[in-house]
Structure formats: structure tokens, C-alpha cells
């Protein structure tokens, strides 16, 4: 880091921002295969948070690649950088007192751990959208599996690029077994039980 760059302290601190919002900030990190239901469940959770007057923000993988990460490819190196940037952005949202939801395949355990290490204890909640690849392929909402199987798309997670499932996620959601509302309720129940919501 450049020695001429010095951290500038602010008068308003994270705890004050959270207190003002009457909530405990955290990252809800939704991870899973393409087509597993990450974005769908994350959207449903944010809708329920909004209805409950909880301050939140959703960062979606595809949406972020339209802006801040539009310069990145899907190579392993760029996937790592994609998650690093999202981790830093998520950390800022937590500092602002928000509950931030992120919906990213984030295939590598080390990258998810890197984000966990950026924030304090209890501020990273890994939500594993545990959907069998067969179900994801049947859904194939963007037609990506079909393209990956035919060789049109290279380095596709779950086909010719690995997905490292979480070993100890805080929440496991099985979208093949529950309704979207049931999946969202599961996440909300965890937040209430652990004191993130007033």
C-alpha cells in the first residue's frame, strides 16, 4: 500500500449507524450453482426485509458485472477479483449499518473465507443454496448449461470449472424442496433467532 495514503477517521461510527437503523448489520452471502435460485431467494428475502422496515441492499452477480466488474472475464483469476471487489463493497455496506445480500456463484471456498475475514465476527452469514446440478440444468433459466454442454461457454461452474460447496454454512436452503417463500422464511428465521433484527 502507498505510504502516502492514510486512513481518515470519521466522526460517525459503525455502531451508531446500526443503532440508528435499529438492526445488526451483516452480509447474507448467497452461494450456489447457476440456476440454483440464489438471486430469486435473495430477492424474496430482501422484499420481506423491506416490508419489515429493515434497511438492506442486494448485490446481484449479473448486475454487478454490468458496472463495477464489467472489465472482468470468467477466468479463475477474474472470478477471484470479482469476489474480492464485492467483498470490499459489502464491507462498506456493513459499515453503513445495512444488511447486505449478495447473490454470487462464488465457487471457491477461499474467496468466501476472504470476505468473511474482511468483517467482524457474526457479520458474515453464508447461505448455501443447495440445489442439485440436475435440477439447475432442468431450470437453466438463461440457457447457460446448454451452451456449456455444447462447448459454447468455457470454464462454466459445475461443468468444466469446479464449485466448492460450503463445509459449514450458517444456513442451508434447498430450493428443490421448498417454495421460494419457504426459502426466504428460513433465512428470516435465522436473522431473528440470532438477533440481527429488532
Secondary structure, DSSP 8 states (H G I E B T S, - for coil): --TT------SS-HHHHHHHHTB--EEEEEE--TTSSHHHHHHHHHHHHHHTT--EEEEEHHHHTTTTTTT--SSHHHHHHHHHHHHHHHHHHHHTT-EEEEE-----HHHHHHHHHHS-TTSEEEEEE---HHHHHHH-TTSHHHHHHTTSS-S-BTTTB-----SS-SEEE-TTTS-HHHHHHHHHHHHHHTT-B-
